[in-house]
Amino acid sequence: MAWGKNLVGAFHLPQAVIIDPHVLYTLPIRQWRAGVGEVIKSALIDGQWLWERLNHAVPALGSEEWDSLVEATAAIKIAIVNNDLEETASRMYLNFGHTVAHGLENYLGYGRITHGEAVAMGTRIALALSEDVLGLDEAVRRTVERWMVEWELPLTIPLANWSAVWEAMTQDKKSRAHGLQWVLLKKVGQPVIYRNLPQSQVQDTMERILST
């Protein structure tokens, strides 16, 4: 839809979920980059094997090492969803990086950047806000940014209208239901829900992080 995404939603359990990692090797490299935005998110909110694995060595896109990383990422999401099916608490952690991501996709126009590219940029903002609000170690963001550089993910959006991005963020269904909400980190593996950050703080952070 031209004027938004994630505007409505419902919970419906599938009968099965089938993942064949070999399908990945048929995809263009940009779609691999789109996927790693979600892998980074999962590593940050879980803080266990996946985080340690990526810290040990960043695998090249398209390499066979990704089979185990896909499995780990799926396992993290399964555990979170099973613990909070209707998204009343911990399932919200899966929205890490998505508050800004959905606004960027809306602002830029769908198809201009992939969802994963938007999540990567949203992750940079969520980490920077976590530093300011919760005292997260800046080294976490620097580590993640190094991964993004190695995977050639876009880190900036030159000359954006950050007020317009903010307005686009408020169109998300979760924003309308609960107020604009954020998943921030106290430290890796310790996400928290934070609501109603000041617009000026968010816009200043987006300009500082995504314009440089």
Secondary structure in CASP SS format (residue, H / E / C, confidence):
PFRMAT SS
TARGET T0000
AUTHOR 0000-0000-0000
METHOD secondary structure of the structure
MODEL  1
M C 1.00
A C 1.00
W C 1.00
G C 1.00
K C 1.00
N C 1.00
L C 1.00
V C 1.00
G C 1.00
A C 1.00
F C 1.00
H C 1.00
L C 1.00
P C 1.00
Q C 1.00
A C 1.00
V C 1.00
I C 1.00
I C 1.00
D C 1.00
P H 1.00
H H 1.00
V H 1.00
L H 1.00
Y H 1.00
T H 1.00
L C 1.00
P C 1.00
I H 1.00
R H 1.00
Q H 1.00
W H 1.00
R H 1.00
A H 1.00
G H 1.00
V H 1.00
G H 1.00
E H 1.00
V H 1.00
I H 1.00
K H 1.00
S H 1.00
A H 1.00
L H 1.00
I H 1.00
D H 1.00
G C 1.00
Q C 1.00
W H 1.00
L H 1.00
W H 1.00
E H 1.00
R H 1.00
L H 1.00
N H 1.00
H H 1.00
A C 1.00
V C 1.00
P C 1.00
A C 1.00
L C 1.00
G C 1.00
S C 1.00
E C 1.00
E C 1.00
W H 1.00
D H 1.00
S H 1.00
L H 1.00
V H 1.00
E H 1.00
A H 1.00
T H 1.00
A H 1.00
A H 1.00
I H 1.00
K H 1.00
I H 1.00
A H 1.00
I H 1.00
V H 1.00
N H 1.00
N H 1.00
D C 1.00
L C 1.00
E C 1.00
E C 1.00
T C 1.00
A C 1.00
S H 1.00
R H 1.00
M H 1.00
Y H 1.00
L H 1.00
N H 1.00
F C 1.00
G C 1.00
H H 1.00
T H 1.00
V H 1.00
A H 1.00
H H 1.00
G H 1.00
L H 1.00
E H 1.00
N H 1.00
Y H 1.00
L H 1.00
G C 1.00
Y C 1.00
G C 1.00
R C 1.00
I C 1.00
T C 1.00
H H 1.00
G H 1.00
E H 1.00
A H 1.00
V H 1.00
A H 1.00
M H 1.00
G H 1.00
T H 1.00
R H 1.00
I H 1.00
A H 1.00
L H 1.00
A H 1.00
L H 1.00
S H 1.00
E H 1.00
D H 1.00
V H 1.00
L H 1.00
G C 1.00
L C 1.00
D C 1.00
E H 1.00
A H 1.00
V H 1.00
R H 1.00
R H 1.00
T H 1.00
V H 1.00
E H 1.00
R H 1.00
W H 1.00
M H 1.00
V H 1.00
E H 1.00
W C 1.00
E C 1.00
L C 1.00
P C 1.00
L C 1.00
T C 1.00
I C 1.00
P C 1.00
L C 1.00
A C 1.00
N C 1.00
W H 1.00
S H 1.00
A H 1.00
V H 1.00
W H 1.00
E H 1.00
A H 1.00
M H 1.00
T C 1.00
Q C 1.00
D C 1.00
K H 1.00
K H 1.00
S H 1.00
R H 1.00
A H 1.00
H H 1.00
G C 1.00
L C 1.00
Q E 1.00
W E 1.00
V E 1.00
L E 1.00
L E 1.00
K E 1.00
K E 1.00
V C 1.00
G C 1.00
Q E 1.00
P E 1.00
V E 1.00
I E 1.00
Y E 1.00
R E 1.00
N C 1.00
L C 1.00
P C 1.00
Q H 1.00
S H 1.00
Q H 1.00
V H 1.00
Q H 1.00
D H 1.00
T H 1.00
M H 1.00
E H 1.00
R H 1.00
I H 1.00
L H 1.00
S C 1.00
T C 1.00
END
